[in-house]
Each structure stands twice: as structure tokens, then as C-alpha cells.
Amino acid sequence: MAASVQNLQKRSSAGLLLQLWHSSLGKKYIMAVTGLGLYLFVIIHMVGNLQIFMGAEKLNAYAALLKSNAGVLWGARIGLLAIVGLHITSALQLAGINRKARPVGYAAGKPVASTFAQRTILLSGLIILAFILFHLAHYTLGLVDPSLLALQDGTGRHDVYRMVQQGFSNPLVSIFYIVAMGLLLLHLSHGVSSLFQSLGLRSKKTVGVFDKLAKGSALLLFLGNSAIVIAVLFGLIK
């Protein structure tokens, strides 16, 4: 009897999860949770990369620590790609649902009470995805320039410092990176505040705080990541 009740509860839970997955509310939760995870990742990623201004030894030691367990590293990479996939899939599905709910365009040609960042969030997200794939091909997989993965410092570690310096010495790569960071700024300036609303954490009293957090952190991420590229282009990182 107890086993039957447990099986029934499991089926009920699975049914609720499936129903949530197919609902617009469920997709909003998925977008919010995955968006929060990606937001925290880009902050941590930038903080790690900014160690390049502390010299080759510091950055290469940090990179060696991350690569010390290949299984964990690649597991994290695959997990992040899965989160990106869920985030984009739910965003596209929600866009389709919204389009069906409002098949007729705005009469005046311009939506009311919406920002440019809000109206272009799907497009900016897709371009950022293209950048992520290129960035992985460039620095992680070595498909753009295989010689970057062969660089070693005096201790035999992968010379990530020199890899970044050589990689961003190409003006086209640097321009693409800065443009992508600008789109990330645009994306996060709306997306971060929106995800807190989807999670039920934003209210009329706190909306101003979360909006400022979104815009401020997006600007800092843009400046921090772009500073590395600009430092390379101006010969400050050699």
C-alpha cells in the first residue's frame, strides 16, 4: 500500500513538472534560474580574467588550478552549455507564445513603456550565443588558431597570459569581442532585473534597486572585460 502511494506521488510530481515545463510560467522560471546562473558565471569569469593585470605568473597559476581536474572542468563546461541551451530554448519558446498571443503588431509601430534593451533582448542574446561559440573555438578548442593552445611558460604550464595577448592582438577579434560585450551590457541591463521579477523577488518597492543593480553590474562587466582587450591593443599587456 505504501509503495503504491509513493508511486502515485512520483507520477503526480512528474506530471506537475511536465505541466510546468510546457507552461509559459514554467518557461519564465527556467529562463530566470538559468539566467541567474549565467549572470553569476560571467561575473566570476571576469574576476578571474582580470588577474591578467597582476602578471603572467598569477594568471597562469589560476588557469593551471582550473585545469588541474579535467573531468570537473569539462563537466562544468558542458553544464554551462546545457544552461545556455535551456535559457535560449525557453526564450525562443516564450517569444513564440507571445507572438501567437498578439499576432497583430503595434498600431503606432512602437511598443509602449518598453526600452530598447527589452525590445532587442532576444536578438542580443542570439548574437551573444554566436560570440560564445566563437570564443570557445578560439581559446578553448583552438580551432581558430591551434598554436595558442601550445604556448607554455617557463614552468611548463599553458601560457594563458601570452595566449590572451596574442589572441587579442588581432584587431578584428578584439572589435568582435568589444561589440559582444556591448551587447551583453544591453542584454543584462534588462535581463537581470527581469529575472528577479520572474522569481518573485522584485516588488514595487525594490524595482528601482534591481534596475540599478542590473544596469550597474552590466556596465562594470562591459568595462572590466573590455579593459583586457584595450590593454592588449594599446600594448599595456605584452
N, C-alpha and C positions, 0 to 999 in steps of 0.2 A: 504493500500500500504506500509506504514512504517513498519507495523507488518510483512508483507511478506519479506521485505528486511532484517529485523532483524533475522527472522527465517533462511533465506538463509545464512546470515553471520555466524550464530551459527553453521549451518550444515557444512559450509566451514571450520570453525575453528576446529570443532570436527574432520572433515576429515583430516585436516593437522596434528592435534595432533596424530591421529591414524596412519597416514603415518609415522610420526616422530618416534612413538613408535616401529614400525616394521622395521625401517631402522637401519643400523649399526651406522650411525651418531647419531640418537636418543638414541641408547643404550649407546653410549660413553658419551653423555651428562648426562644420568641417572646415569651411573657409577661415573662420575666426581662430580655431585652435591651431590649424596648420600655419596660418599667417603669423600668429604669436610665436610659434616655434621658429619660423624663418626670420622673423624680426630679431629675436634673441641671438640667432646664429650669426646674422650679418654684423651685429654689434661685437660679438666675441671674435669673429673673423677679422674685423677691422683692428681691434685692440692688439691681436696677435701680429698682424701685418705691420702695424706701426712700430714694432720693435726694430724695423729696418733702420730707423733713425738712431738706434743705440749701437749700431755697428754690425758687421758680418758675424762675429762670434755669437752675439746674443740671438740674432735671427736664426742662424744655422743650428744652434743648440735647441732652440724652441722647435724648429722643424724636425730635428732628429728625435726629439721626445715624442712628437706626434706620430712619427713613423716607426717608433720602436715596437709597436704591436700592429703588424699589417692587417691581421684579422679584424681587430677592433676598428682600425682606421677605415678599411673598406666597408665594414658593416655600417659605420656612421655615414659614409658617403652614399651608400645605397639607400640607407634610411632617409637621408636628406632628399635624395632624388624622388623617393616614394612620396615624401611630404609635399614636394614641389608638384608632383603629378596629381595628388589629391586636391591640392589648392587650385591648380589650373582647371582640372576637370569640373570641380564644383562651381568655379567661377563661370565657366562656359555654359554649364547646365542652368545656372541661375539666370544668366543673360538670355538664354533661350526661353525660359519660363516667363521672364519679364517681357520679352518681345511678343510672346503669344498673348499675354495678358493685356498688352497695349499695342495692337498691330498698327494703329494709326499714329503717325508722327505728330510732334507738337505743331499746333496751328501757326504759331509765330516763328517756328524754326529754331527756337532756343528754349531749353528746359528752364523752368522756374526754380529759383532757390537751389541751384546746383553749381559747383565750382568746376573749373577746367580740369582739375585733378580728378574729380569724381566722374566727369563725363568721359575721360580718356583712360580710366584705371585699367580697363580690360586690354586696351591696345598697349599701354605702357608695360603691363605685365607680360604680354606675349613677346615684346621686344627684349625685355629683361631676360626672358627664357632663352632667346636666341643668344644673348650675351653669355649666359651661364654655360651653355653648351660650347660656345667658342672658348670661354675661359678654361673650362675643363680640358678641352682639346689642346689648348696652348700650354698650360702649366702642369696639368696632372697626367695627361696621356701622352704628351709630347708629339702630337700629330702635326702641329703647325711648324715646330722646329725641334726635331728629336735631339739635337745637340744640347739643348737646355737641361735635359734630364741626366746628361753625362757629366755635368760640371761637378767638380769636387774641390773642397777646401783643403787646407794643409793637413787636417786630421783624417781625411778620407770620407768625411760626411758630404752629403749632397749640398752643394754651394747654392742655397736658395737666394742668398743675397745677390750673387752675381747673376742668377737666373732672372730675378726680377729686374735687375739693372739692364741686362741685355734684352729682355723681353719688351720693356717699355722704351727702349731706345728707338724702336720703330714708331715714327710719328702716327701712322695710320692706326696701329694697335692702341696707342695712347689716346688718340682722339675718340676712337670707338669706346674705350673704357670710360672716359670722362662723360661722353654723351650718355652711356648706360647708367652712370652714377647720377646724372641729372634726371633721368627717367625714374631711377629708384627713389630719388628725393620726391619727385612728383607723386609716385605710387604710394609711398609711405605717408606723405603729408595728409592723405585722406584715409588710406587703408588702416593705419594704426588706430586712429580714433574710431573708425567704423567697427573694427574687430572687438573693441571693448564694449561697444553698444550691442553687438550681436551676442556677446557673453553676458549681457545684462549688468555690466559694471558701470555703465555710463548713465547718468541721470541729468536732469535739467541743471542741478547744482554743480555737477562735475564736468559738464560738457566743455566748458572753457578750459579746464585743466587738461583734459585729454587732447583737446585740439592743439593746445600749446605744446604738449608732450610730443604729439605726432610731428608737428612742423619743426620743433626744435631739434629733436633727435634725427629727423630726416636730413636737416641741414648739417648737423655735425657729422653724420655718416658720409654725406657728399664731400664735405671739406676734408675729412680725415683720409678717405680713400683717394681723393683727387690729389691730395698733397704728396702722396708717394709718387704718382705719375709725373707731376710737375717737377718734383725734386730730381727725378731721373732726367727729364728733358732739359733742365737747366744745369745739369752737371753737378748737383749737390750730392748725389749718390753715385759714387764711382767704383 
